Amino acid sequence: CEVLNAFLNDREYVAGDTLTVADFAIHTTICVPVEIKMPIDFYQLPGSPPCRAVALTAAALDIEMNFKQVNLMNGEHLKPEFLKINPQHTIPTIDDNGFRLWESRAIMTYLADQYGKNDTLYPKDLKKRAIVNQRLYFDMCSLYKSFMDYYYPIIFMKAVKDQAKYENIGTALSF
């Protein structure tokens, strides 16, 4: 802390030749964090693959998340309080101290860029990043889409199983 160093004026301790309680008091007063980060509010549904992907990314980055479960079956995502946070009423959604973002892949890449101590999860090298992005888009547009086309009607609309949609999952997996 620059202020503390100036106060010490090339001495090791603030009140003499040894460490005293004055050192603790002055250090903690002068070196107060400028900004106290609150945990990121994470609006999610635990069983959702996109929500789990965000949770895994946050855990890998050692980010503190404030998990807020959104019950889609009860329409919590359509309530005015949630629509103020995310007008597209989708999960996952985060609120990072006023910065609101939804869509799992956008959230994961934001977290990696914003909080990553290195670039292993989301490389800065453009060619490596392009491969990661390609896999993210493949997951979203092919793999995850085929899973949701099959499972969403069964889970949310009590539809009967559709064999053709089920076979599309196998097609998405066979490349």
C-alpha positions, -999 to +999 in steps of 0.1 A: +000+000+000+016+033-011+003+054+017+016+029+043+050+029+027+052+067+027+041+067+063+069+042+072+096+064+055+120+035+050+114+022+086+102-014+091+076-006+117+054+025+124+060+028+161+096+018+167+119-011+162+094-040+166+060-049+154+032-034+175-005-032+175-001+003+159+012-014+128-019-036+126-042-006+132-026+018+107-021-009+081-058-020+082-070+017+082-048+028+053-051-003+032-088-006+030-099-021-003-111+006-026-140-016-039-155-044-020-167-070-045-200-088-036-206-123-048-221-125-083-258-132-083-264-163-104-300-169-114-302-206-124-319-239-123-296-266-109-305-294-134-300-271-165-269-280-185-262-243-194-265-234-157-242-262-147-217-251-173-216-216-158-214-230-123-184-252-134-167-222-150-172-201-119-159-229-097-128-234-119-121-197-116-127-197-078-155-171-082-180-167-053-215-170-066-248-162-049-270-190-063-306-179-068-328-207-080-355-197-106-384-220-108-394-221-144-424-244-138-439-217-115-432-189-140-407-171-118-387-161-149-418-142-161-423-121-130-416-083-132-387-086-107-368-110-130-378-093-162-361-061-149-329-082-146-333-101-179-361-090-203-355-121-224-365-141-192-339-168-197-315-187-174-287-187-166-284-150-159-258-132-138-257-098-120-220-089-114-224-058-092-248-042-117-235-058-149-262-081-161-256-108-186-275-139-198-268-168-222-244-194-208-216-192-233-215-154-230-214-157-192-187-183-193-164-163-216-171-131-196-161-148-163-130-163-179-119-129-193-129-109-163-117-131-135-093-156-150-058-155-135-045-168-168-060-176-202-062-214-200-100-216-199-105-190-226-072-184-245-062-149-256-044-164-286-069-158-314-064-192-331-068-211-299-098-190-289-114-196-323-112-234-317-128-229-283-155-206-298-161-232-326-168-259-300-190-235-280-211-228-311-212-265-321-225-273-286-251-246-288-263-250-323-260-287-328-255-308-297-275-289-271-302-280-296-308-317-304-310-325-267-335-297-261-356-304-292-362-338-277-363-332-240-380-298-237-414-309-249-413-340-227-403-320-196-423-288-200-453-298-222-458-334-211-454-344-247-448-380-258-414-391-268-406-384-305-383-411-319-372-389-349-360-361-325-343-388-303-324-400-334-313-364-341-293-366-308-274-395-323-268-376-355-254-346-336-231-369-317-218-386-348-193-364-366 
